[in-house]
Amino acid sequence: MRPEREIFGLSGPTHLTAVDWTNTHHRRSVAASLVAGVYGLERDRRKNRHGPIDLALPWWEFFHFQVFHVLKDDVDSTIFGAVYEFKDADPAPDVPKYVIAFRGTILQPDNAPQDIKLNFKCFRNKLHESSRFQLAIQYVEKLVALAANASVWLAGHSLGSSIALLAVKNTVLKMDYFIETYLFNPPFLTASIEWIKEERVKEGIRFASGVVKAGLSLTADALKHREYNPFVLLAGWSPHLFVNPDDPVSSEYIGYFEHRKKMEEIGAGNVERLAAQNTMRNIIKCAAKGRELEVALHLLPSAYLTTNLGKSPSVIRAHAIEQWWNPDIHCTRILHQFQK
């Protein structure tokens, strides 16, 4: 879901000489840089770089973080995530005490076999069975307990976004704890309609699909258990999604939320609210609220959707992490809030 390339440079975004933690662009740049630091940690591991020549180090040092813990895959011992800790013992309310970041796919000999296998698990609804996810959720729950009243962030890119997304959904449902989450180029795990050029065809497909899904929501079993509907239980949590229209992996989130808005405008909001809660596939079982709930990995009730409006020279660049700390980025940011 996006190969690693040697394009990160040697430091974080140096235009941020001082971080304004209330600025959404600054917060996005910090989260993206910490994800880039995980890519750097794995590059350093592969090339046996240690100590002051580490190329990963500037990505968190620049923002006054330190590595609290490194997450390694049990299968191939590669680094897929990192827990960062802010150096100040008592950070300001807008500053996270801990950030857990997850990288995406790396197409290098040491990484490709396991990374590709996990991509297939993701699309086959089996990501929750992977050792990476199991380790990730352990640390998320530990840090939520450890942080007390301090802030915890999660961030991920591509495959790492899927891990972060599932981990947060599990934590919200199980612990009723909302985590600030930054998802860069998150995979939308159904066939993309967004790339269809004809708007009428595209909307027709979405409308027909919505009617079918709404019908599924009205089954007797669904109505009987709607008070345990995880989609509704997650409605108060609004992760930050960052997508590019030229990225086939994540672009469908644009149409997903825009269609919901259009349905509200034409008076079909009730149908779409039912449809939005259902998917034909990608169901993952999650133990929460004292019972086993079925969670669709990619579906989101609410989100801050940031769309990069700049033209990307290639699909690879449209899916790249570095676009998200670019000081010249031209993007829109819209809050899509699910109405219960």
N, C-alpha and C positions, 0 to 999 in steps of 0.2 A: 504493500500500500504506500509506497513512496520510498525509493532507495536512498540510502545515505550518500551524499556527495561531499567532497572536500571543499565546501564553499562557505563555511561558517566564519572563517577568519580566526583571529587570535583573541578576540575579546567580545564582550557584549556590545550593544548599541551605544557607541561613545557620544552620540548627540545628547544622551541623557546625563548631563553633568550633575544634575540633582533630580532626584525622583520626587514627584508630587504624587503621593499615594492616593489622592482624591481624584486624580486625572485618569480617565478610562484608557487613554492611549498609553500612558506610562504603565498602568497595571497590566495591560495586555502585553507590552514589550517585556516587562519583567517575567511574566509567566512563560512567554515564548522563549526567552533566553534561558530560563531554568530547564526547559525541555531540551534546548540545544546543548546544555551542559551534560545531559544524560548521553546524548550522541557522542559528545566529546569524551566522557568517561569510558565508553565502550571503545572508541578509537584508541585512547591511551592504553587500555588493557590489551587490545590486539597488537599494538606496536611496542608493548613493554616499556611505555614511558611512565616514569614515576618521579616524584619530587618537584623541584622548582621549574622544570621544563614542561610540566603537564600543560597541554593545550586546553584542557577542559576547565581548569581553575578560574580563568577570568570571567567565565559566564556567570558565576555566582558571587565571586569576590567583589565584582563591580557594584553589586547591589547589597553588599554587607551580609551575605548569607555564608554559611559553612555547611559542608556535607555532614549530616547527622548519621546517615546510614545508606549503604548501597544495596540495591535489590538485584540479586543474581538468579538467573534461571536454574532450577534444579537439574535440568536435562543437559544443558551444554555450558553452564557456568558463565554465560555472557551477561553483561549488565544491561538490564532493561528498564531500570528505574532508580530513582534516588530520593531520599528524604532530606530536604534542606531545612536548616534551622537559622532563624534570624539571629544575628550576633548579640543584639541588645537583649538583656534579660527581660526587660519590660517594654516591648514595642508599643507604639501608638495604636489606637483602636483600628485604624485603617491598614495597618501593616500586619501581614500574616506572621505568626510565630513559627509555623511549619508549612512547608510546601512539599507535596509529593508529586513528582513528575515522571512521566512514562514516555519513552521514545517510541517511534514507529519502526517500520521494517528497514533492515539493512541488508542489501544484497551483496554481502561479502561471504567468502567461503566459510568463515567461522560462524556466521549468523544466519545465512539464507535458509538452511534446512529447517531449523526450528521456527524462524520467523514466518516462513511461508506456510508451514504446518499450522501455525496459530491463526494465520489469515483464513485458512480453510475452516478451522474450528469456529472462527467468528461468523462466517457466512453459513455454517451448518448449525448454528445455535449451541455450540459446545464450548464456547470460550470459558464459561463458568467452571468447566471440568479441568482446565489447565492449571499447572502448578504456578504459573505466573499470576493468574487471578487469585488463587488461594493465598499466595504470599502477599499480594497487594491488599486484599481485604483484611488480612491480619494486621498489617501496619496501619491501615486507615483507622480501624477500630481502636488500636493501641494509642494512636496520636490523638484521636478525639477524646479519649479518656485522660491522656496526659496533658493536653493543652488546657483543660479546665475552661476558663472564660476567654482564653486567647483564641486567635483566629487560625483556622487550618484551610489551606487551599489545595485543590487537586488540579493538575494540568496534564494534558497528553496530546500527542500528535498522531493522527492516522490510527494505526493499530493501538497505539498507546491511549488514544482518545476512547476507544472501545473499552479498554481495561478500566480507565478512569470512570467512564460513564456507568458501567455495570457496578463498580465498587461503590460509587456514590448512591446509586439507586438502592443497593442493598443496605447501605448505612442509613439512608433516610427512612426506609421502611422498617428496618430492624430497631434502630436507636432513636428515631424521630429527631435526627440531627441534620440540619441543612448545611452543606459544605459549599463554599464558593468554588466554582468549577470552571476551568478554561479548557475548551475542547477545540483544538485546531485541526481543520479538515477531517471531521469525524465521518466515518463511513455510514452511509445510509443503506441499509442492508436489504433493499428490494430493487427491482429493475428501475432504472432512472427514466423518468418521463420528461425531465427538465430539458433534455437535449432535443426534443421534438420541436421543430421550427414553427409548425402551424399551431397557433394558439387555440383555435377552436377544437382541433383534434386532441390537443393536450388536456384542455379543460373537460372535454367530453369523456375522456378516459378516467380522469380523476373523479368526475361526478358519478359515473357508473360504478366505479370501485367503491365510492363512498356510500352509495345506496346499499350495496351488498354488505359492506361492513356494518352499516347501521342496523341492517336486518339481523346480523349475527348478535348484535348487542341486545336485541329485544327477545332473545330466546329465554325460555323459562328459567334455565339454570343461571344465565347471566343476571337476570333481574333478581333472583333469589339471593345472589351473593354480591350485589353491587356495592353494599356498604364496605366490602373488602377490596374494591376495585383499586389496584395499585396505581393506575393512571390518575385517578381522582386524588388519591392520597399523596401523590407527587406534585400536585398542581401548584403548591405554594413554593416550590423550589424552581428557580430560574437560572440554569447554567448559562455560561457565555459560549456561544457557538461562533466559530470563525470559518467562513466558507468562501469559495471562489467559484463564480459561475462557469469557469473553464475547467474546473476540476471534476471529472466524472465520479470520483469517490464520494464527494460531499455535496455537490450542487443540488441534489434532490431536496435537501432541507429547505432551499429557497422556495420551491414550488409547494412543498408540504405545508409551510406556514402561510404562504400567499393564498393558497386555495382555501384554507380555513377562514381567512379574512374575507375573501370574496363571497363565500357561502353565508357569512354573517350579514354582509351588505345586501344580499338578495333575499334575505329572510329565511334562509335554509340553515340557520345556525344550529338548530336542534338536531337536524340530521347529521351535520358535520361533527358536532360534539360527540355523538355516538360513534360515528365512523372513525374518528381520530383515535379512539381507544382500542381499536382492533386491528389486527394484522392477520394475514393468512398463514404466516410462518414466523420464524425467529422468536419463539416463545421460550423463556428461560424460567425455571422454577426457583423461587426465592423463599426462604423460611423467614417469615416476619409476621408481626401482629398475632402471634400465637398460632399461626396456621401457614400452610404452604400457598404462596401467591404466585400467579403466573405473570411474568414481566416480559414485555417486548423490549429487547435491548435498545433499538434505535428510536423508538417512538417517544416523544417528549410532549407533555402537556403545555409547558411554558418554557420560554427561553429568550435571552437577549441574542438576537441574530445579527451578527456583523458580516456584511458582504463586501468583499474587495471589488470595487468597480473598475479598477485599472485593468488594461489589457495585458494578459500573460503571453509571453512569447512561445510557450510550450505547455503541454499538459503537466510535465514534470515540475515546471516552475509554478504552475497554478496550484500544485499540491505541496509545495515546499513550505517549511516552517519559517524561513527567513523573511518572507513577505510581511509577517505580522509584527516585526519591529521596525520596519521601514518608516522613517520620519515623513516621507512624502506619500504615504499610502492614501488613496482616496476611497473611502468606504462609507457605508450607511450602517446605522445601528438602530434596530427596532426591537422593542419589547413585545413579544407575543404572549399574552396571558390567557390561560385557559379559564373559561367561565364555567363553574360547576353547575 
